Protein backbone atom coordinates (compact mmCIF):
# COMPACT_ATOMS: atom_id res chain seq x y z
CA UNK A 1 0.00 0.00 0.00
CA UNK A 2 1.08 3.57 -0.51
CA UNK A 3 3.16 5.09 2.24
CA UNK A 4 2.24 8.24 4.14
CA UNK A 5 5.27 10.23 2.96
CA UNK A 6 3.92 10.22 -0.59
CA UNK A 7 0.68 11.86 0.49
CA UNK A 8 1.75 15.44 0.06
CA UNK A 9 3.70 15.06 -3.17
CA UNK A 10 2.55 17.21 -6.07
CA UNK A 11 3.44 17.61 -9.71
CA UNK A 12 5.35 20.59 -11.07
CA UNK A 13 2.17 22.36 -12.01
CA UNK A 14 1.30 22.83 -8.33
CA UNK A 15 -1.69 20.50 -8.33
CA UNK A 16 -1.94 17.09 -6.70
CA UNK A 17 -0.82 15.13 -9.75
CA UNK A 18 -1.19 11.55 -8.50
CA UNK A 19 -4.67 12.10 -7.07
CA UNK A 20 -5.85 14.11 -10.05
CA UNK A 21 -4.82 11.25 -12.34
CA UNK A 22 -6.48 8.67 -10.09
CA UNK A 23 -9.67 10.73 -10.03
CA UNK A 24 -9.67 11.06 -13.81
CA UNK A 25 -9.32 7.29 -14.24
CA UNK A 26 -12.11 6.60 -11.74
CA UNK A 27 -14.35 8.94 -13.71
CA UNK A 28 -13.51 7.23 -17.01
CA UNK A 29 -14.29 3.84 -15.45
CA UNK A 30 -17.63 5.05 -14.10
CA UNK A 31 -18.79 7.14 -17.06
CA UNK A 32 -17.43 5.21 -20.05
CA UNK A 33 -16.92 1.69 -18.70
CA UNK A 34 -13.22 2.22 -19.42
CA UNK A 35 -10.57 -0.19 -18.19
CA UNK A 36 -8.35 1.32 -15.52
CA UNK A 37 -5.27 -0.61 -16.63
CA UNK A 38 -5.63 0.84 -20.14
CA UNK A 39 -6.37 4.45 -19.17
CA UNK A 40 -3.88 4.94 -16.34
CA UNK A 41 -0.54 4.36 -18.16
CA UNK A 42 -1.37 6.90 -20.85
CA UNK A 43 -2.32 9.56 -18.30
CA UNK A 44 0.87 8.99 -16.33
CA UNK A 45 2.96 9.47 -19.47
CA UNK A 46 0.92 12.48 -20.57
CA UNK A 47 1.30 14.22 -17.17
CA UNK A 48 4.93 13.09 -16.84
CA UNK A 49 4.26 11.51 -13.49
CA UNK A 50 6.95 9.03 -12.52
CA UNK A 51 8.57 7.26 -9.59
CA UNK A 52 6.80 7.41 -6.26
CA UNK A 53 4.09 9.71 -7.58
CA UNK A 54 3.27 7.19 -10.30
CA UNK A 55 3.23 4.41 -7.70
CA UNK A 56 0.83 6.44 -5.56
CA UNK A 57 -1.48 7.14 -8.51
CA UNK A 58 -1.46 3.45 -9.40
CA UNK A 59 -2.20 2.33 -5.85
CA UNK A 60 -5.08 4.80 -5.46
CA UNK A 61 -6.59 4.02 -8.86
CA UNK A 62 -6.49 0.24 -8.75
CA UNK A 63 -7.21 0.08 -5.04
CA UNK A 64 -10.31 2.27 -5.24
CA UNK A 65 -11.58 0.27 -8.21
CA UNK A 66 -11.13 -3.04 -6.41
CA UNK A 67 -12.61 -1.89 -3.12
CA UNK A 68 -15.65 -0.13 -4.60
CA UNK A 69 -18.29 -2.22 -2.83
CA UNK A 70 -16.73 -1.69 0.61
CA UNK A 71 -16.14 2.01 -0.05
CA UNK A 72 -19.70 2.57 -1.25
CA UNK A 73 -21.17 0.94 1.84
CA UNK A 74 -19.13 3.22 4.11
CA UNK A 75 -19.92 6.31 2.02
CA UNK A 76 -23.66 5.57 2.04
CA UNK A 77 -23.63 5.10 5.81
CA UNK A 78 -21.67 8.30 6.44
CA UNK A 79 -23.65 10.35 3.92
CA UNK A 80 -27.00 9.10 5.20
CA UNK A 81 -28.23 8.48 1.67
CA UNK A 82 -27.99 5.76 -0.99
CA UNK A 83 -25.03 5.86 -3.35
CA UNK A 84 -27.42 6.36 -6.26
CA UNK A 85 -28.41 9.77 -4.83
CA UNK A 86 -24.83 11.10 -4.86
CA UNK A 87 -23.64 12.81 -8.04
CA UNK A 88 -21.19 10.58 -9.91
CA UNK A 89 -18.24 13.03 -10.03
CA UNK A 90 -18.65 13.68 -6.31
CA UNK A 91 -18.82 9.96 -5.64
CA UNK A 92 -15.46 9.51 -7.39
CA UNK A 93 -13.86 11.99 -4.97
CA UNK A 94 -15.44 10.25 -1.99
CA UNK A 95 -14.28 6.82 -3.13
CA UNK A 96 -10.76 8.12 -3.53
CA UNK A 97 -10.82 9.71 -0.09
CA UNK A 98 -12.35 6.77 1.78
CA UNK A 99 -9.94 4.38 0.11
CA UNK A 100 -7.01 6.41 1.44
CA UNK A 101 -8.55 6.46 4.91
CA UNK A 102 -9.29 2.76 5.17
CA UNK A 103 -6.80 0.95 2.99
CA UNK A 104 -3.57 2.93 2.92
CA UNK A 105 -1.11 4.29 5.46
CA UNK A 106 -1.80 7.85 4.35
CA UNK A 107 -2.68 9.95 7.38
CA UNK A 108 -6.33 10.85 7.92
CA UNK A 109 -5.59 14.58 7.82
CA UNK A 110 -3.86 14.31 4.42
CA UNK A 111 -6.54 12.01 3.01
CA UNK A 112 -9.37 14.34 4.04
CA UNK A 113 -7.70 17.62 3.11
CA UNK A 114 -6.52 16.53 -0.33
CA UNK A 115 -9.98 15.15 -1.15
CA UNK A 116 -11.67 18.35 0.01
CA UNK A 117 -9.29 20.36 -2.20
CA UNK A 118 -10.12 18.16 -5.20
CA UNK A 119 -13.83 18.72 -4.57
CA UNK A 120 -13.42 22.48 -4.03
CA UNK A 121 -11.44 22.87 -7.26
CA UNK A 122 -14.16 21.18 -9.28
CA UNK A 123 -17.45 21.82 -7.46
CA UNK A 124 -16.92 24.83 -5.22
CA UNK A 125 -17.22 25.31 -1.48
CA UNK A 126 -20.69 23.84 -0.95
CA UNK A 127 -19.99 20.35 -2.17
CA UNK A 128 -16.49 20.32 -0.73
CA UNK A 129 -18.13 20.78 2.67
CA UNK A 130 -20.20 17.64 2.03
CA UNK A 131 -17.02 15.74 1.15
CA UNK A 132 -15.37 17.02 4.30
CA UNK A 133 -18.27 15.90 6.49
CA UNK A 134 -18.50 12.40 4.94
CA UNK A 135 -14.78 11.74 5.12
CA UNK A 136 -14.42 12.98 8.69
CA UNK A 137 -17.18 10.59 9.72
CA UNK A 138 -15.54 7.76 7.77
CA UNK A 139 -12.21 8.46 9.48
CA UNK A 140 -13.69 7.83 12.94
CA UNK A 141 -13.50 4.05 12.49
CA UNK A 142 -10.88 1.67 11.19
CA UNK A 143 -11.60 -0.62 8.27
CA UNK A 144 -11.98 -3.51 10.72
CA UNK A 145 -14.57 -1.56 12.69
CA UNK A 146 -16.49 -0.66 9.54
CA UNK A 147 -16.49 -4.31 8.47
CA UNK A 148 -17.80 -5.32 11.91
CA UNK A 149 -20.59 -2.74 11.70
CA UNK A 150 -21.69 -3.01 8.07
CA UNK A 151 -20.86 -6.52 6.84
CA UNK A 152 -23.58 -9.17 6.46
CA UNK A 153 -23.77 -11.72 9.24
CA UNK A 154 -23.35 -14.86 7.12
CA UNK A 155 -19.73 -16.10 6.75
CA UNK A 156 -19.48 -15.79 2.95
CA UNK A 157 -21.16 -12.39 2.91
CA UNK A 158 -18.86 -11.11 5.65
CA UNK A 159 -15.73 -12.25 3.81
CA UNK A 160 -17.06 -10.83 0.55
CA UNK A 161 -17.57 -7.45 2.22
CA UNK A 162 -14.22 -7.49 3.99
CA UNK A 163 -12.27 -8.31 0.83
CA UNK A 164 -14.46 -6.17 -1.46
CA UNK A 165 -16.06 -8.79 -3.70
CA UNK A 166 -19.69 -9.11 -4.74
CA UNK A 167 -21.31 -11.85 -2.66
CA UNK A 168 -22.24 -13.94 -5.70
CA UNK A 169 -18.59 -14.10 -6.77
CA UNK A 170 -17.40 -15.04 -3.30
CA UNK A 171 -20.04 -17.78 -3.21
CA UNK A 172 -18.94 -19.04 -6.64
CA UNK A 173 -15.36 -19.24 -5.36
CA UNK A 174 -16.49 -21.12 -2.25
CA UNK A 175 -18.45 -23.58 -4.40
CA UNK A 176 -15.43 -24.18 -6.64
CA UNK A 177 -13.16 -24.70 -3.62
CA UNK A 178 -15.55 -27.43 -2.50
CA UNK A 179 -14.28 -29.31 0.54
CA UNK A 180 -11.57 -26.69 0.94
CA UNK A 181 -13.94 -23.73 1.16
CA UNK A 182 -12.15 -22.82 4.38
CA UNK A 183 -9.52 -21.30 2.05
CA UNK A 184 -12.00 -18.67 0.87
CA UNK A 185 -10.48 -15.89 2.99
CA UNK A 186 -7.01 -16.66 1.61
CA UNK A 187 -8.34 -16.70 -1.93
CA UNK A 188 -10.22 -13.44 -1.59
CA UNK A 189 -7.20 -11.79 0.05
CA UNK A 190 -4.93 -12.93 -2.81
CA UNK A 191 -7.54 -11.80 -5.32
CA UNK A 192 -7.61 -8.37 -3.67
CA UNK A 193 -3.86 -7.78 -4.06
CA UNK A 194 -2.13 -6.25 -7.04
CA UNK A 195 -0.33 -9.14 -8.79
CA UNK A 196 3.25 -9.16 -9.95
CA UNK A 197 3.95 -9.15 -13.69
CA UNK A 198 4.49 -12.50 -15.39
CA UNK A 199 6.54 -12.70 -18.58
CA UNK A 200 6.77 -15.57 -21.04
CA UNK A 201 10.08 -16.31 -22.76
CA UNK A 202 9.43 -17.26 -26.37
CA UNK A 203 10.71 -20.82 -26.96
CA UNK A 204 13.47 -20.86 -29.53
CA UNK A 205 14.33 -17.18 -28.97
CA UNK A 206 15.29 -16.87 -25.31
CA UNK A 207 15.24 -19.05 -22.20
CA UNK A 208 13.57 -18.14 -18.93
CA UNK A 209 17.00 -18.08 -17.30
CA UNK A 210 18.30 -15.61 -19.87
CA UNK A 211 15.15 -13.51 -19.65
CA UNK A 212 15.42 -13.34 -15.86
CA UNK A 213 19.03 -12.21 -16.10
CA UNK A 214 18.28 -9.53 -18.69
CA UNK A 215 15.23 -8.15 -16.87
CA UNK A 216 16.32 -8.61 -13.27
CA UNK A 217 13.34 -10.90 -12.74
CA UNK A 218 12.98 -14.33 -11.19
CA UNK A 219 12.31 -17.60 -13.00
CA UNK A 220 8.79 -18.92 -12.53
CA UNK A 221 7.82 -21.87 -10.37
CA UNK A 222 5.59 -23.81 -12.73
CA UNK A 223 6.12 -22.93 -16.38
CA UNK A 224 9.61 -23.44 -17.86
CA UNK A 225 9.09 -20.20 -19.79
CA UNK A 226 7.82 -17.94 -16.98
CA UNK A 227 9.65 -15.02 -15.36
CA UNK A 228 8.31 -12.89 -12.50
CA UNK A 229 8.85 -9.12 -12.32
CA UNK A 230 8.28 -7.07 -9.17
CA UNK A 231 7.46 -3.86 -11.02
CA UNK A 232 8.27 -1.48 -13.83
CA UNK A 233 6.81 -1.13 -17.30
CA UNK A 234 7.36 -4.43 -19.14
CA UNK A 235 6.72 -2.73 -22.50
CA UNK A 236 10.02 -0.89 -22.05
CA UNK A 237 12.07 -4.09 -21.67
CA UNK A 238 14.27 -4.88 -24.65
CA UNK A 239 13.25 -8.58 -24.93
CA UNK A 240 9.58 -7.53 -24.98
CA UNK A 241 10.19 -4.79 -27.56
CA UNK A 242 12.04 -7.27 -29.77
CA UNK A 243 9.33 -9.91 -29.54
CA UNK A 244 11.43 -12.46 -27.64
CA UNK A 245 9.17 -12.18 -24.59
CA UNK A 246 5.68 -10.99 -23.74
CA UNK A 247 3.45 -10.37 -20.75
CA UNK A 248 1.47 -13.54 -20.00
CA UNK A 249 0.16 -14.98 -16.76
CA UNK A 250 1.90 -18.20 -15.83
CA UNK A 251 -1.46 -19.96 -15.63
CA UNK A 252 -2.14 -19.14 -19.27
CA UNK A 253 1.27 -20.53 -20.18
CA UNK A 254 0.40 -23.78 -18.42
CA UNK A 255 -2.82 -24.08 -20.41
CA UNK A 256 -0.96 -23.89 -23.73
CA UNK A 257 1.73 -26.27 -22.49
CA UNK A 258 -0.88 -28.79 -21.35
CA UNK A 259 -2.23 -28.96 -24.89
CA UNK A 260 1.23 -29.78 -26.30
CA UNK A 261 1.86 -32.44 -23.62
CA UNK A 262 -1.42 -34.35 -23.92
CA UNK A 263 -0.96 -37.94 -25.17
CA UNK A 264 -2.53 -38.54 -28.57
CA UNK A 265 -3.83 -41.69 -30.12
CA UNK A 266 -1.31 -42.11 -32.94
CA UNK A 267 1.47 -39.73 -34.07
CA UNK A 268 1.16 -35.96 -33.97
CA UNK A 269 0.58 -34.76 -37.53
CA UNK A 270 1.45 -31.21 -36.53
CA UNK A 271 -1.98 -29.72 -37.21
CA UNK A 272 -2.95 -27.59 -34.21
CA UNK A 273 -5.83 -25.16 -33.67
CA UNK A 274 -6.49 -22.30 -31.25
CA UNK A 275 -10.24 -21.85 -31.64
CA UNK A 276 -10.61 -18.71 -29.47
CA UNK A 277 -7.29 -17.03 -30.17
CA UNK A 278 -7.70 -13.34 -29.31
CA UNK A 279 -5.73 -11.45 -28.12
CA UNK A 280 -3.04 -13.97 -29.07
CA UNK A 281 -0.91 -14.85 -26.06
CA UNK A 282 -1.58 -18.58 -26.10
CA UNK A 283 -1.47 -18.69 -29.91
CA UNK A 284 1.99 -17.13 -29.80
CA UNK A 285 3.29 -19.69 -27.30
CA UNK A 286 1.72 -22.55 -29.28
CA UNK A 287 3.18 -21.13 -32.48
CA UNK A 288 6.67 -20.93 -31.01
CA UNK A 289 6.46 -24.52 -29.76
CA UNK A 290 5.01 -25.70 -33.07
CA UNK A 291 7.85 -24.04 -34.98
CA UNK A 292 10.42 -26.14 -33.15
CA UNK A 293 8.90 -29.32 -34.59
CA UNK A 294 7.90 -27.93 -37.96
CA UNK A 295 4.20 -27.94 -37.04
CA UNK A 296 1.54 -25.33 -37.84
CA UNK A 297 -1.22 -23.59 -35.89
CA UNK A 298 -4.54 -22.21 -37.11
CA UNK A 299 -5.91 -19.39 -34.95
CA UNK A 300 -9.57 -18.36 -35.07
CA UNK A 301 -10.87 -15.00 -33.86
CA UNK A 302 -14.21 -13.38 -34.85
CA UNK A 303 -13.39 -9.74 -34.00
CA UNK A 304 -11.15 -7.91 -36.48
CA UNK A 305 -9.32 -5.78 -33.89
CA UNK A 306 -8.55 -8.85 -31.79
CA UNK A 307 -7.56 -10.83 -34.87
CA UNK A 308 -5.06 -8.07 -35.64
CA UNK A 309 -3.64 -8.49 -32.12
CA UNK A 310 -3.22 -12.20 -32.83
CA UNK A 311 -1.41 -11.40 -36.08
CA UNK A 312 0.98 -9.07 -34.25
CA UNK A 313 1.56 -11.57 -31.44
CA UNK A 314 2.32 -14.40 -33.85
CA UNK A 315 4.37 -12.50 -36.41
CA UNK A 316 7.13 -14.70 -37.93
CA UNK A 317 5.55 -17.83 -36.42
CA UNK A 318 3.80 -20.69 -38.28
CA UNK A 319 0.36 -19.38 -37.31
CA UNK A 320 -2.47 -18.68 -39.77
CA UNK A 321 -5.11 -16.30 -38.42
CA UNK A 322 -8.72 -16.83 -39.55
CA UNK A 323 -11.34 -14.11 -39.04
CA UNK A 324 -14.27 -16.35 -38.18
CA UNK A 325 -16.65 -17.49 -35.46
CA UNK A 326 -15.24 -20.58 -33.77
CA UNK A 327 -18.68 -22.19 -33.79
CA UNK A 328 -18.70 -22.11 -37.59
CA UNK A 329 -15.09 -21.60 -38.62
CA UNK A 330 -15.25 -23.24 -42.05
CA UNK A 331 -12.06 -25.15 -41.27
CA UNK A 332 -11.61 -28.76 -42.32
CA UNK A 333 -11.69 -31.45 -39.60
CA UNK A 334 -8.65 -33.50 -38.73
CA UNK A 335 -6.80 -31.48 -36.09
CA UNK A 336 -4.42 -33.25 -33.73
CA UNK A 337 -4.64 -30.71 -30.92
CA UNK A 338 -7.26 -28.02 -30.31
CA UNK A 339 -7.33 -25.36 -27.62
CA UNK A 340 -10.68 -23.90 -26.60
CA UNK A 341 -9.80 -21.03 -24.28
CA UNK A 342 -13.41 -19.99 -24.13
CA UNK A 343 -14.83 -16.51 -23.54
CA UNK A 344 -15.94 -16.42 -19.90
CA UNK A 345 -16.82 -14.17 -16.98
CA UNK A 346 -13.11 -13.65 -16.25
CA UNK A 347 -13.65 -14.21 -12.53
CA UNK A 348 -10.24 -15.85 -12.36
CA UNK A 349 -8.40 -12.67 -13.38
CA UNK A 350 -10.14 -10.08 -11.22
CA UNK A 351 -6.87 -9.05 -9.59
CA UNK A 352 -5.56 -7.95 -13.01
CA UNK A 353 -8.76 -6.08 -13.94
CA UNK A 354 -9.59 -4.07 -10.85
CA UNK A 355 -13.03 -2.81 -11.89
CA UNK A 356 -14.25 -6.07 -13.45
CA UNK A 357 -15.77 -7.59 -10.31
CA UNK A 358 -18.35 -4.81 -10.12
CA UNK A 359 -19.32 -5.09 -13.80
CA UNK A 360 -20.14 -8.76 -13.95
CA UNK A 361 -23.42 -10.25 -12.75
CA UNK A 362 -24.88 -13.76 -12.51
CA UNK A 363 -27.03 -12.85 -15.53
CA UNK A 364 -23.88 -12.97 -17.69
CA UNK A 365 -23.56 -16.70 -17.16
CA UNK A 366 -26.45 -17.98 -19.24
CA UNK A 367 -25.26 -16.68 -22.62
CA UNK A 368 -21.62 -17.39 -21.86
CA UNK A 369 -22.25 -21.00 -20.86
CA UNK A 370 -24.24 -21.57 -24.04
CA UNK A 371 -21.37 -20.12 -26.08
CA UNK A 372 -18.82 -22.23 -24.21
CA UNK A 373 -20.75 -25.43 -24.90
CA UNK A 374 -21.16 -24.56 -28.57
CA UNK A 375 -17.45 -23.80 -28.98
CA UNK A 376 -16.40 -27.03 -27.28
CA UNK A 377 -18.80 -28.99 -29.47
CA UNK A 378 -17.40 -27.31 -32.59
CA UNK A 379 -13.87 -28.19 -31.50
CA UNK A 380 -14.88 -31.79 -30.94
CA UNK A 381 -16.20 -32.01 -34.49
CA UNK A 382 -12.92 -30.62 -35.88
CA UNK A 383 -10.80 -33.10 -33.89
CA UNK A 384 -9.40 -36.23 -35.53
CA UNK A 385 -9.83 -39.64 -33.88
CA UNK A 386 -7.09 -39.87 -31.26
CA UNK A 387 -6.79 -36.09 -31.09
CA UNK A 388 -7.05 -34.01 -27.91
CA UNK A 389 -8.95 -30.84 -27.10
CA UNK A 390 -8.04 -28.78 -24.04
CA UNK A 391 -10.90 -26.68 -22.69
CA UNK A 392 -9.94 -23.77 -20.45
CA UNK A 393 -11.49 -20.72 -18.84
CA UNK A 394 -10.12 -17.88 -16.78
CA UNK A 395 -12.93 -18.54 -14.33
CA UNK A 396 -13.43 -21.16 -11.63
CA UNK A 397 -17.23 -20.86 -11.71
CA UNK A 398 -18.62 -24.40 -11.82
CA UNK A 399 -21.17 -23.49 -14.49
CA UNK A 400 -18.33 -22.46 -16.82
CA UNK A 401 -15.96 -25.28 -15.98
CA UNK A 402 -16.89 -28.80 -14.92
CA UNK A 403 -20.50 -28.50 -16.09
CA UNK A 404 -19.45 -27.55 -19.64
CA UNK A 405 -17.01 -30.46 -19.78
CA UNK A 406 -19.55 -32.86 -18.28
CA UNK A 407 -22.08 -31.82 -20.92
CA UNK A 408 -19.73 -32.81 -23.75
CA UNK A 409 -18.75 -36.08 -22.06
CA UNK A 410 -22.42 -36.92 -21.61
CA UNK A 411 -23.24 -36.27 -25.28
CA UNK A 412 -20.18 -37.88 -26.89
CA UNK A 413 -17.69 -40.68 -26.42
CA UNK A 414 -15.06 -38.25 -25.13
CA UNK A 415 -12.37 -39.73 -22.91
CA UNK A 416 -11.45 -37.29 -20.16
CA UNK A 417 -7.71 -37.37 -19.47
CA UNK A 418 -6.20 -36.65 -16.07
CA UNK A 419 -5.14 -33.07 -16.68
CA UNK A 420 -2.92 -33.11 -13.59
CA UNK A 421 -0.51 -35.34 -15.54
CA UNK A 422 -0.10 -32.52 -18.07
CA UNK A 423 1.10 -30.11 -15.37
CA UNK A 424 4.30 -31.78 -14.10
CA UNK A 425 5.53 -30.29 -10.85
CA UNK A 426 2.39 -28.23 -10.29
CA UNK A 427 0.87 -29.22 -6.96
CA UNK A 428 -2.56 -28.89 -5.41
CA UNK A 429 -4.68 -28.48 -8.55
CA UNK A 430 -7.63 -30.55 -7.32
CA UNK A 431 -8.76 -34.14 -7.29
CA UNK A 432 -8.88 -34.51 -11.10
CA UNK A 433 -9.49 -35.29 -13.82
CA UNK A 434 -9.66 -31.54 -14.53
CA UNK A 435 -7.24 -29.06 -12.94
CA UNK A 436 -7.91 -25.74 -11.23
CA UNK A 437 -5.22 -23.14 -10.56
CA UNK A 438 -5.68 -20.53 -7.82
CA UNK A 439 -4.07 -17.16 -6.98
CA UNK A 440 -3.58 -18.08 -3.32
CA UNK A 441 -2.06 -21.50 -4.06
CA UNK A 442 -0.14 -20.94 -7.28
CA UNK A 443 0.24 -17.19 -7.70
CA UNK A 444 -1.52 -17.45 -11.07
CA UNK A 445 -4.91 -16.43 -12.35
CA UNK A 446 -7.63 -18.93 -11.45
CA UNK A 447 -7.37 -20.91 -14.69
CA UNK A 448 -9.43 -24.05 -15.19
CA UNK A 449 -8.38 -26.68 -17.71
CA UNK A 450 -9.63 -30.08 -18.83
CA UNK A 451 -8.29 -32.40 -21.53
CA UNK A 452 -10.55 -34.60 -23.67
CA UNK A 453 -9.41 -37.23 -26.20
CA UNK A 454 -11.46 -38.58 -29.07
CA UNK A 455 -11.31 -42.37 -29.29
CA UNK A 456 -9.23 -43.67 -32.20
N, C-alpha and C positions, 0 to 999 in steps of 0.2 A: 504494500500500500504506500501511497505517497507520504513522504515525511513532512513534518511541520515546517522545517526551514524553507521549503519551497513555496509556502503559502503566500508570501508577500512578493514573490518575484514578478516582475512586469516586463513587457517588451519595450523596445526602444521608443515606441510611439507614446509611452506614458500610460497606456491602458493595461488592463490585466490580460495579457495575451493568452496564456494557457486556458483561463476560464472562458474568455470570449470565444475561443475556438471550440471548446467543449460545448458551450451553449449553442453555437451555430450548428454543430453536428446533431445535438439532441433535437433541435428544431427541424432539421432536414429529415431525421428519422421519423418524427411525429407527423410532419406535414406531408412528406412526399414518399413515405415508406422507403426511404433511402437506407443503405447499409452503412453502418458506422465505420466498418473496416475499409470501405471504399472511399468514403468522404474525408475521413480524418487525415490520411497521409497527404492528400493534395492541399488541404488547408494549412497543414504544418509547413509544407514547402513554400506555399504562397506567402505566408506571414513570416517566413524565415525564423521559425521557432525551432530550437534545437536543444540538445542536452537535457538538463534537468527540467526545463520548462516543457519540452516535448513529452518527457516522461510523465509530468504532472497532467498535461492535457490528455494524454492517452489513458492514464488511470481514471481520471474523472469521467471521461467520455464512456469508456467501456464499462466502468463500474456502475455508473448511473443507469446505463442501458440494462445491464444484467439485473440490478436490484430494483427495477421499476415497481414490481408488485409490493415489496416491503416499503419502499419510499412512499408510494401512493397511499398506503394504509395509514402511515404516520401523518402524512400531510392532511388527509381527510379528517383525521381525529383532531389535529391541532387547529385546522381551519374551521371546524365545525360545520362542514358542508361536503357533499360528495365531490369527488374529483371532476366529474362531468360539469360541475357548475363553476369551475375555475378556468379562466381564459388560458388557452394552450400556451402562448408565449410566457405567461406568468408561471404556469405549471413547470415549464422547463427550468426556470430559475430556481423554483422551490426544490425540484428534484436534485439539481446540482448542489444546492445548499445542504439539504438533508443528507445527501450521500456523504458529503464532507464531514458532517457532524457525527454520523453513525458508523461510517465504514473506513475512515482514514484517521491518521494521527494529527491531522490539521487541527489547530486549536479552535475552540468554539467561537472565540472572539473574531478570529480571522475568517472563519467560515461564514459567520453571520454578516460581518461588515462587508466582505467582498460581494456577497450575494445581494445585499441591500444596494450597493453601488451599481451593480449590473442592472437591477430593477429601476433605480432612479434614472440612470442614463437612458433607458429605453422608454419608461412609462411615466416618469415624473414622481413627485413626492408622495402622492396619495397611495399609489400601489406599492411603492417601496416600503411604506409603513406597514402594509399588510404582510409583505414578505418578512419584515423585521419581527412582527408579532408571531407569525407561524414558526419561524426558525428559532426564536427564543424559547417558545414552548417546546419545540422538538428537542432542544438542547438540554432540557431539564431531566431527561432520562437517557440511560445508555441503551445501546441496541439490544442488549440482553433484557433490559427492563421493558422495552417496547415489545419485544417478542413475547414476553410473559404476559403482558397486558392485552395484546391484540391478536395473538395467534389462535387459530382454532384449537379445540381441546383434543381432537383425535390425533394419534401419533403421526400419521402421514401428513395430515394438514399442518400440524405444528412444524414438522421438519421442512415442508414445502415453504411455509412462511419464513422460517428462519434463514433458509438458504435461497430465498427469492426465486422459487419456481412455481408455476401454476400447479394446483393440486392434481389435476388430471395427469400431468407429466410425471410428477413424483409417484403417483399411483401406478402408472405404466412402468416406471423403473422398478418399483417394488415387485410388481407382477413378474417382470422379466428376471429379477434376481431369484425369485422362487423361494426355495428353502433357505437362501442366504439373504433374505430381505432385511436382516439385521444390519447389513452393510449399507443400507439406504443413506444414512447420514454421511458416511464416508464418500459415497458416490456423489451426492448432492454437493458436498464441500469441494470435491475435485472438479465438479462441473461448474462451480461458481468461481474458480480461479482462472486467471489468464494463463493459457498454456504456453510452453516454450515452442519455438519454431522447429519443425522437423524438415530436414532436407533429404532428397533422394539422390544418390550418386548414380549417374547413368551407366549401366553395365557396358563395358567395352570402351568407355571414355575415361573414367576415373573410378578409383576404388573408394570405399567409405573411409579407409585409413588415410588416403591421400586428401580426400575432401576435408576431413577433420583437421588435418595438419594445416591446410591452406586457410581454412576459415576460423581456426581456433575453437572449433566445436568438439563434440564428444561423439564417438561412435555409438550407434543405437544398440539397444539390448536384443531386439527380436529380428529385425530385418538386416540382412548382410549389406544392404545399401543405404541404411539410415544413418543420419548424423543429426545430433541435437545442437541447437544454438540457444544461448541464454537471452540474446537480444540483438538489436541492430536491425538494419534494413537489408533483408536477404537479396533484394533486387540489385543492390550495389556490389554484391560479391562477384568477383571475376568468374568463378566457375558457373554461376547462375547466368551471368550476362553472356557467356560463351556457349550456353546450352549443354554443358557437361553435368549440370545439377539443376534441381528445381525444388520448389517448396512442395512437400507432399507428406501428409500425416503417415506415420509408420504403420498404422492400421490399414490404410489404403494400399500401402506397399505389400503388406502381407496378403491382402485379397488377391492382387495380381499374381503374386508368387504362388499362392495356393493353386491357382488355375494351371500354372506351368508344371506343378509337381504332381498333379492328380494322375493316378495310374489309368491308362487307357486299355481298352480291349483291342489288341493289335498295335502296329507301329504308328507313330505320330507322323502323319502326312504333311505336317507343317501348315495346315490351313486353320487359322485362328480367327475368332470374331469377338469384338467388343460391341455389344448390341446397344449399349446406352453410353456412348463414349464421351460426351461433353462433360467438363471442359477439356479433358484430354490427358489428365495425369496418369491414369492407369493404362490408357492406350500407349502412352509414351514408354512406360516401363515394359509393357508387353512387347512393343515394337523393338526396343533395344535388346531384349532377351531373344526375340525371334530372329533378329539379325545375326546373332552369334551362330545359330544353327542353319541359317539360310532359309528360314520360314517367313511367312507373310501374315499380316493382320488386316482384316477388314474392320473399319470403325464406322458405326452408324450413329447419326445424330440428326434429329428433325429440325432443329433451329439453326438458321444460317449463321448467326453471330457466334453460337457455341461451336458449330462445325468449323468455323474459321479458327477458333481457339485450338481445336483439335489439330487442324492443319499446322498451326504454328508450333504446337507442342511436339508434333511427330515429324517435323521437317528433317529430311535426310534419313528417315527410317523407313523400313519396308511396310508402311501403313497406307492403305487406301481409304480415304474418307468418303462416306456415302451420305448425302443429304436425304434422309428418309426416316419414316416412322418405323421403329423397331418391330412393331406389331405386323407390319406389312412392308418389309424392306425390299422385296423383289430379288433378294439374293438366292442363289441356288443352294439346296441342301448339301450336306456332306462335310460339315466342319468337324474337326477333331476336338477343338476346345472352344467353348463359348463363355464369355463373361456377361452376366446380367447384373450390372451394378445399378439397380432400379431406382428411379425417382422415388423419393420417400419424404417423410415429415422432417428428416434431418435432426431428430431428437438426440442423435448420438454425437452431434458436433455443435451443441449449443454453446460450449465454452469458446468456440472460434467465431461464433456469430452472436454477439452479445444481445441483440434485440430480438432474435428469432423466437425465443421462448414465449414472448408475449404476442406474437403474430399468429402462431399456430393454434388450432382448436381441434377438438375431437371430430368435428364435422369434416375436417380435411381427410380423414382416414378412408371414408367410403370410396371416393373416386380414386384415391391413390392405390388402395388395395386391389381394386378392379384392374387398374393399369398394370400393377405388378404381376398379377396372375396372367394377364394377357401377354405380357412381355416374356414371362418364363415359358408359357405355352409355345409362343412363337420360336423361342430359342430351341425348345425341345424338338420342334418339327424340322429345324435346320441342322440338327446334330446327326452325325453318322452313327450307325450301330457301333458300340464300343467307345463312343466319344463321351466327353464329360462337359457338363455345364456347371459353373459356379454361380450361385445366386447370392448377392450381397446387398445389404442396405446400411446406410449410416443412421440406423435407428434400431433400438432394441425392442420396440413395441411388438408384442406377440402377434398382433394382427398383421404386421408387415413382415414378420420373420417366419417363425415355425408354422404359422397357419397357411401362409402362401406355399411353402414347401410341401406341407402335408396335403394340400389340395392337389398339387401335381402328382405326388406319389399315389394318391387315391385314384386318380383318373388315368394313370399310365402304368407302365411296367418299370418305372424308374427305380434304379438301385441307389439308395442313399449311402454314400461313402462316409467313413468316419473322418470328418474334416480335421479333427485334432491331429491326425497323422500327417496332414499337409502343412502343419505349423510346427516344425521341429524346434524344440527348445522353448516354445511358448507355453507357459504353465497356466493352469487355472482358467481355462476357457469354457468350462461347463462339462456336463456329463455326456455330451455327444448325442447323436452323430454330428450335429451342427456345432459351430463354435461361436462364442460371443466374447468380444473384447470389451474392456471397460476402462474408463479414465483412471479410476482409483486403483485398479489392479495392474494395468499395463502402461498407463501414461499415454494411451492412444485415444482416438475417438472411439465411441461405442459401436464398432463395426460388427455386424452379424454376417456370417458366411456359411453356406451349405453347398456340398458337392454332390451332384447326381450323375450317374452313369447310365447310358442307354445299353441294354443288353445286346451283345453281338449276335 
